[in-house]
Amino acid sequence: MMLFLRSLLFYIGIILAVFIFTFIAFLILPFPFPLRYKIMTGWGYFAIWWLKKTCRLTYQVEGLENIPKTPAIILSQHQSAWDTIAYQQIFPIQIWLLKRELLKLPLFGWALATLKPIAIERKHLRQSMQKIVEQGKLRLAEGLWILIFPEGTRVAKGEKKRYGIGGAMLAAQSGYPVVPVALNSGEFWAPKVFIKYPGVIKVIIGPVIESKGKSYKEINALVEKWINSVDINTTI
């Protein structure tokens, strides 16, 4: 019962915060993107702080020294909604590859649309790949990082799904490096599960994978090999 009440309190807090930040999002639309990003990601900082206070769930990061000084493409495991929220604190200013339908969500989607995401429709694969590469190159040239979950959706801890080629193709055609990431967020905040369990989420940032001279297949294989090699329970 206590876990349910703590989780309920957490959701009440972040939903109220969504109302506030959506209103702010439209007020600051004329501002430069870096300033808008800094203000709007305040919701994520609040969510992580509120998660710690209500559900006693925190996180630790290993491999911060592997984060390059220049923009890069993050190819990460995706086990929970937590991942997208927390990465705003872990990595430099970033945009996200996401499903276009997310932008139609009331309030949250509207606010998200103001942060320059690359929104694709999966049923139009060829057009989506072209959009990822074209818009991805532009975002990277602006000095922005790009967060992509190659499995395409949240995958429960212990399960696996085939890696999509979008992120690896962008890396191969742009020449920007890839940063692989492994985590265990699904152990505490599982997909489509209301209860949030107390504990410490572990995030492991791998060594940079240089993309120049590599095909998208080689890049994807290297990312998947590294992620599969990580024993999240014996690190940190």
Long-range contacts (C-beta under 8 A, 24 or more apart in sequence): 3-55, 3-195, 3-196, 3-197, 4-194, 4-195, 6-54, 6-55, 6-56, 6-196, 7-54, 7-55, 7-194, 7-195, 7-196, 9-54, 10-50, 10-51, 10-54, 10-55, 10-196, 11-194, 13-46, 13-50, 13-54, 14-43, 14-46, 14-47, 14-50, 17-43, 17-46, 17-47, 17-50, 18-43, 18-107, 18-108, 18-111, 19-107, 21-111, 22-107, 22-108, 22-110, 22-111, 25-110, 25-111, 25-114, 26-110, 26-114, 29-114, 33-115, 33-116, 33-142, 34-93, 36-114, 36-115, 37-93, 37-115, 40-111, 40-114, 40-115, 41-88, 43-111, 44-85, 44-86, 44-88, 44-89, 45-88, 45-89, 47-85, 48-85, 48-86, 48-89, 51-82, 51-196, 55-196, 55-197, 55-198, 56-198, 56-199, 57-188, 57-189, 57-196, 57-197, 57-198, 57-199, 57-200, 57-201, 58-199, 58-200, 58-201, 59-86, 59-185, 59-200, 59-201, 59-202, 59-203, 60-200, 60-201, 60-202, 60-203, 60-236, 61-90, 61-203, 61-204, 61-205, 62-202, 62-203, 62-204, 62-205, 62-235, 62-236, 63-204, 63-205, 63-206, 63-207, 64-90, 64-205, 66-179, 66-205, 66-206, 66-207, 66-208, 67-91, 67-92, 67-179, 67-205, 68-177, 68-179, 68-208, 70-176, 70-177, 71-140, 71-143, 71-144, 71-145, 71-146, 71-176, 72-145, 72-176, 72-177, 72-178, 72-179, 72-208, 73-136, 73-140, 73-145, 73-146, 73-148, 73-167, 73-170, 73-171, 73-174, 73-176, 73-177, 73-178, 73-179, 73-211, 74-145, 74-146, 74-147, 74-148, 74-178, 74-179, 74-181, 75-148, 75-149, 75-150, 75-167, 75-168, 75-171, 75-178, 75-179, 75-180, 75-181, 75-223, 76-147, 76-148, 76-149, 76-150, 76-180, 76-181, 76-182, 76-183, 77-149, 77-151, 77-155, 77-181, 77-182, 77-183, 77-227, 78-149, 78-151, 78-153, 78-154, 78-155, 79-154, 79-155, 79-156, 79-157, 79-183, 79-184, 79-185, 79-186, 79-187, 79-189, 79-190, 79-191, 80-154, 80-185, 80-186, 80-188, 80-189, 80-190, 80-191, 81-154, 81-189, 81-191, 82-185, 82-188, 82-189, 82-201, 83-149, 83-183, 83-185, 84-147, 86-185, 86-201, 86-203, 87-147, 90-203, 90-205, 91-145, 91-147, 91-179, 92-145, 93-143, 93-144, 93-145, 94-144, 94-145, 94-146, 94-147, 95-139, 95-144, 95-145, 95-146, 95-147, 96-146, 96-147, 96-148, 97-132, 97-136, 97-146, 97-147, 97-148, 97-149, 97-166, 97-167, 116-144, 118-146, 120-166, 122-152, 128-166, 129-165, 129-166, 129-169, 132-166, 132-167, 132-169, 132-170, 133-169, 133-170, 133-173, 133-174, 136-170, 136-174, 137-170, 137-173, 137-174, 140-174, 140-176, 146-170, 150-220, 150-223, 150-224, 154-186, 154-191, 155-186, 155-191, 156-186, 156-190, 156-191, 157-184, 157-186, 157-187, 157-190, 163-220, 163-223, 163-224, 165-216, 165-217, 165-220, 167-220, 168-216, 168-217, 168-219, 168-220, 168-223, 169-216, 171-209, 171-211, 171-214, 171-216, 171-219, 172-211, 172-214, 172-215, 172-216, 172-219, 174-211, 175-211, 175-212, 176-211, 177-208, 177-209, 177-210, 177-211, 178-208, 178-209, 178-211, 178-219, 178-222, 178-223, 179-205, 179-206, 179-208, 179-209, 180-205, 180-206, 180-209, 180-222, 180-223, 180-226, 180-227, 181-205, 181-206, 181-227, 182-206, 182-226, 182-227, 182-230, 182-232, 183-232, 184-232, 184-233, 202-232, 202-235, 202-236, 204-230, 204-232, 204-235, 204-236, 206-230
